[in-house]
């Protein structure tokens, strides 16, 4: 699969958590921010991780 096509494909929360692409804290963040049953593109997941890391603690 081409890199461009791979970026446009949607993946489930479970697929992201099983992937070797995500490690450590990023995988933990994905387990919090992604909803079960929904699909997300890789760029969406990366943006959600970045947004989570930039969020202020309340």
C-alpha positions in Angstrom: 0.0 0.0 0.0 1.4 3.4 -0.9 2.1 5.9 1.8 -0.4 8.3 0.5 -3.2 5.7 0.4 -2.2 4.4 3.9 -2.7 7.9 5.3 -6.2 8.1 3.9 -7.4 4.8 5.2 -9.4 4.7 8.5 -8.3 2.5 11.4 -10.1 1.5 14.6 -8.9 2.2 18.1 -8.0 -1.5 18.4 -5.8 -1.4 15.3 -4.0 1.7 16.5 -3.3 0.1 19.9 -2.0 -3.1 18.3 0.2 -1.3 15.8 4.0 -1.1 16.3 4.0 2.4 14.9 2.8 3.8 18.3 4.9 3.4 21.4 4.9 4.4 25.0 3.0 7.5 26.0 1.5 8.0 22.5 -0.2 4.6 22.7 -1.5 5.4 26.2 -2.9 8.7 24.8 -4.6 6.9 21.9 -6.2 4.5 24.3 -7.8 7.6 26.0 -8.8 9.8 23.1 -10.0 7.3 20.5 -13.5 6.0 20.7 -14.3 2.3 20.2 -16.0 1.4 17.0 -15.0 4.6 15.2 -12.3 4.8 12.5 -9.6 7.4 12.3 -7.0 8.4 9.8 -3.3 8.4 10.9 -3.1 12.2 10.6 -6.2 12.5 12.8 -4.6 10.3 15.4 -1.3 12.3 15.3 -3.3 15.5 15.7 -5.2 14.1 18.7 -2.0 13.1 20.4 -0.5 16.6 19.8 -3.7 18.3 21.1 -3.7 16.1 24.2 0.0 16.9 24.9 -0.7 20.6 24.5 -3.8 20.7 26.7 -3.7 22.5 30.0 -4.1 20.6 33.1 -7.2 21.6 35.1 
